[in-house]
Each structure stands twice: as structure tokens, then as C-alpha cells.
Amino acid sequence: RALSNGIPPVFKELNTSTSSDKPLEIDISIINSIAGYAEILRKGGELWQAKDLHKKVRKILLSAKSKRLNIRCGNTIGIYSTDYVNESKSDRVVEESEIDLHLAISHTQLGCTFFALKKYNDAFLEHQAALDIRLHSLEFTDAPISESFNYCAETLCSMENNSDALPLSLHAVHVRKLEFGIRHPAFAHALSVLSKCYQGIHRSSEAFECIQWCLDICEAIFSANHANLIPNVLAKGDILHSLGYFEKAAECYRKAKDIHTTNFITGQNDLQLEEIQKKLTHATMATSNKGCSSTLNEQPYQRWKKKDGGDPVIIITDIGRDIDDAIAFMELASLERMCILNPLGVIATVAPELERAYLARVTLDSLGLSDVPVGVGSDGGGSAEVKLNSLSFLYDGEKKLLRFEPGIDLMKHILMEVEDPKSVKLVCLSSLKDVSNFMKQESDLFCSKIREVLIMGSAEYSEEKQRIMPFSGYNTNLDWESANFVYRECQERSIPTSTVTRHAAHGCPFPPSFMKMLQDTHHLLAIEVRSVHVTEMDKLWAKLKSHRDTPERQGLTPTNDCESFLNFFRLQVCDSCNQWKNSSSYIYGSLVFLHCVDAYREMHFSPKCHLVKGVLHRVTGEPTAEDGSDRSGIANREKLRVEIQRMIQQGLSLSLTASFGDAYGRKGSHTKSLSNIVEMKTKGNQIDGSNVYSNNNDAKAMK
């Protein structure tokens, strides 16, 4: 308190000094002491005093940024203006980069104070400003950046913008798990924020799992009446209330009230007490009106929500078999934000189909597509013993309460709710078993609402039968009978099909810089995809180097050798260690999504077109001709690569910046949106320099 009372002389001189005056000086220990005292006041419930002190500290730091004041790092104690500086005891002037990090802390502390005062817009601006500084100064996976993500997500939830908060929260949970472990209060706080994200998008079962884990950690660390428990106990009460467990919710609110009265006296943190009392009153009234629920109400399945913008699509995926579908979803996120495609639902198929549904759910969440429902399909003709490439930031325990609607039911509900006939495009990135089953059960509904079926598979036109016929390929071979049925029925029912074969993907390899671009976006999904790619390439390389008669070559034919491997993936090999490096990549699913958009299809592809009963059916990609001429159906591979890379970069960066404009509106702000930062950091990787659309209004104007 004594230190804070001594600060006004510095401000008086700051307010009266001119640019020609000698800069004022203050010791960094004084700034830290004032900020520390402000934090004591904040945690003690003296929020308005805390706010004033934090604003004073921020003003000092901003003045130092503008060179009106020097901050010294020394051993002196006291309040300094120009007249009081003892040069002999001051070691050095704090550098600008250090001031930035102190300023980030100040923004964070002031943001937390505004949050406690329920001034959420002001809090959000402060946390954005802190995030911006840290993004320019630190590694993306450093703990301070995860702190800013976590606070931004928490504030967005209070602003009822939970869907945009979710990707930030998932990143914070993952980084804090790695940095602090699963028994640390920082990780518990990240779980608490994640529960609020799920609660705000009406996924209460997942929210309950998060908050219970959070409380288990906190109760093992803090005393029974620690003030830090209050927000988490309130969050649990909110979730229980939404589930219809009103008496249990009231118990949580009463517990929160008891902890509050233990820690604060009258006049301290009154806003929190008012919130607790309001929630308790509502829960008590609900209990009186509806009685006490003895069990948690079963949550309804997530439903598709009607929204404007883009051609409606339903996607069938076997995500987890390789990295291809995950990359395709990155592109889908960009197309959705540009209002070009409107994903209505995703169905995970091919055994283990439930595991794939988990992966699809967390992938969509991390890309800002939390409103897209996920259904679980059939085994697709696959084996349940297949091991998937899982995502490491799918937090432990999430699977316990995740519930998925059967894929056929989800597709039926979506198509019944779609008003326009022949408007939905069906994108099949895997086995056609689920499509076949649905067509057999709901033939009329399928024919009335499906505009086109786009298939990642193998097909060719048969002159003998005068129609498109599937031929051998991974997706087709999973369930040959279903593939035949779908192609035959679509042509009989005059539903257009577009088939993208593996030869199209082989005609557009992506250079090693593509994987580097993914990593440079710092999105955890992108980092995971690159890691899986490297791991799988290592395994394949080890197989190829093994002797032809050994079991290590499982699944490889005698023609699969190191030379063909090097040629196909355009690899370089390290002479000293005989190890591959700098692999090219083939992106299959992304080509299918581009075929959904007529303009992209006409611009980038040259499919073979066939009329069957007066309806156009397309096949993109044929094997290379005997004379070596290209028949991939790719019009201009370089332009196509640039287009896809730009979309993927946008999809990743915008998922973390959906609500980020300029992070701080004050003069002299350092702030740029995260998408611009990512663009700068990936500038050397052959990425197109097109502007990134920061919101849907820009996207609609572009369209």
C-alpha cells in the first residue's frame, strides 16, 4: 500500500513532461510491487482499487514503450522520478523486448480484473493485447501463450461466443497438460474453461466430465474453502441445472455461497455473491416447480442448425486411417468461413467407427466447426482391429460421455429438415456402405434432396454397359457390393456423380514445404498431422529397407522397393545415415471438396464427362498413358497447389482468430491478428499471399 501511494509523483511528471524533457526513470521492482499489490486487492475482492492500480502500471509500461520513461533493473528501493535516480545502484535500462513481456502480464492482470467486474468487452481487449505481444515474442507452445488463449476463451464464453472459444480452449488444455501435467491448477483452470465452452454449445455431458475432472484436481490441491473453488463449483452447478438435476445444482450454489462468505467480508467481491444468489434462487424455484431429478437427464443428440451461406454438404469420412481426411477438413473450414460450403453433418464410417467419430468430433471442434453434428456409421466393411492415427490433444476421459447419433438417422434428420429439393451434395471420402444402406431404406428422400454424389474412389466408364462402373481401389474394395449398388442406383435415378480417383491426387504432389507450412501455422491439429506423416513415412521406409523375405515387409509387393518409393514421394536421402528426408505429399480428400464447387472444378480440373440417361457424370484422373502423357485431370497443378495451400492455411489460422480483429484499439498498439502473424511466419513456404478473410462479412462480400 505504501508503494502504491507513492506512485502519483511519477504520473504527475509523466502528465506534464514533454518529448524534449529527459526521460523519467523508475525501477522495475517498484512496478512489480505495485502490480503485486493490485493482484492482492483483486483476489481480496477490492476490484475497483485493483483496476485503478493495474491501469497505472500499464500506463507506466506504455510510457516506457514510447520512450517517455526508462525502466531500470537495479537494487534500489523507492519511488523514482528524474530527481531521485541513483545511477550508481541502477544496473541497466530494461530493454524493449522485456518491457513487452511485462506489458503482456499487465494486460493479463487488468483483463482478469475487468472480467471479475463483468466488463467482458474490456477484459477481452486486454487479453487479446497480451496474446498479441506474446505471439510476437514467444514460442506458440509456451505456457504464457496458453494462458492468453485460456483467458480469451473464458471471456468469449461469458460473451456467449462459445463456439469461437472452443478451439482456443482446446489448445490451452493441450499445452498446459504438456507444460504443467494433469495435477496442476493451471491445467484444472483450462479444463474449467473447456467445460464452459461445451456447456455454451449445448454439449452438457462433455462439459460435466471436464468440470468434474477440474474439481478433482482442485480439491486435491486447495483447502476445502479456498476461494479458487468458487468459479468451478458454480460451473458444475450450471451444468447440472441444464441437465435437469436441480437439487444437485442448488447444492453446488449453496457450497459456492458458503465458500464466498468464508473468504470475503461485506463489500468485497459483491458481484460474485450476487451471481451466486441469483443462480441459487433459480435452482430452488426449479426444484419446487419440477421436483428433484434422481438421475441426469439424457442429452439429445446434436442437431444441424440452419444457417445461411454456401452449398449444403454431408460428409462421410474414415478419418484416422491416414492424414488425408484431417487435411481435407482444414480446407473445409476455410470453405465454410468463406460461405462457399455449408457442412450439415459428418458421418464416421469403417471400423472402428466409434473411434473415428471421436476423432471427427475433436477435429471439427479444433477447426471452429463445433456446430457440425457427427454421426457414427457402419463398419464400412473394415476391420475393428485397425489402429488409428489418434490426435494427442483429444484429452483423456473425453470419450466417456460423448454420444453420437447413428449415421443413417443423422442423415435422415438433416435431409428431412432441408427445405430445398435437390440441394445437398453428398461427399464420400470412404466406403460406400453407409450410402448404400441409406438409399435402400430412404430411397425417395435421398433422390428428392441429394443434388450430386461426390466420391473419392475408383471408377471408369464402360462402353459395353454404357454407364460408370467402379473398379478396384481401397474404398471400393471395402464393400464392393455397396459400391456397385450406389453407382448403379445414382445413374438409374438420374443423380449426378463425380468420382475423383487416386490418379488425380498423384498428378498434384505437394512439395516438402507443404508440411513445413502446416507446422508454421502452430495449430495443434496441423502439428499432429505433420507428426503422423513423419512417423508413417519412417515405418514405410523401414519396411522397404528390410529383406524381401522377412515379415517386416508386411503388405508390400516385390515391386515395392526403395527406388520406387523415392521416385513416388520425390524423396531426398541423407548420404551419411541412409535416411529419407523432405517428402512430398499427396492430398486426396481436398480435391474432392474442390469438386463440390463448380467454379473450382471448372478452373482446376479436366474430368472425363459421360452422359447416362441424359445426366452428366464425371471421372477425374486416369492412369498415365503408355506414352507417358499425363491423364490426371489436373488443369494446372501449380495453381491448384497454391489454391489448396492458401485454403488450408486460412482454415487453420482463422479457427483461432474467428473473433479477433485488431486486438487492441489504442494508438501505438502492436496488434495484428493471429492470421496475419501466421501469414508472415509462413511467407517463405510458397504460400500464396492472398488476403485472409477475417470474418464472414468479408467472405460474403468476396463471394
Disulfide bonds with the S-S distance in Angstrom:
none
